Amino acid sequence: MGGRFGLGREDRRCHGGAVSSSAARRCLQAGFVFVLVFVLTMSFSLAACSRQNAPPPPDAATLLLAISAADPAKYPTPQESRHWSNPYLVIRPDAVGLLTGVTANEEQILKPEEVLKALAHLPASAWPYGRAVAILMDEKSTASEQDKIAIRRCRGIVAGDLEGAHIALHWIPTS
């Protein structure tokens, strides 16, 4: 048969000089099975290793805990509430407005469930009073009953998320 590796004895002949086709076929099948088992074993072991090494990313509440706790002594007086320097939220029937000193009077419109994530991405300089936000309810006296319900629902979601993240709430009275 010539120079095939692994067939026959040292002289590459099988028991008397001839290599039967069934012996060669069995040898090739055994080699194929070995290679297939080896490849599958390596694939599964690499997949298992890569999953265990990646820790989950921290959630927004965990990121916000890196900010110091709120210090009410630093808050502006009620007469100076227009000079609030921490993040400022405006609760509306359909969305929440986020104002910060970082965005220089640009209002970011968010869904209630996006507020915590947006706050977590603010730099430390946006929190001079510590972990506290001011909240204004944008409820007009002429608002429909449906809008009033939507505002209360939005307020509940936002307040619950913020309190769960240990963020102090500074409610701004509507005028």
Secondary structure, 3 states (H helix, E strand, C coil): CCCCCCCCCCCCCCCCCCCCHHHHHHHHHHHHHHHHHHHHHHHHHHHHHHHHHCCCCCCHHHHHCCCCECCHHHCCCHHHHHHCCCCEEEECCCCEEEECCCCCCCCEEECHHHHHHHHHCCCHHHCCCCEEEEEEECCCCCCCHHHHHHHHHHHHHHHHHHHHCCCEEEEECCC
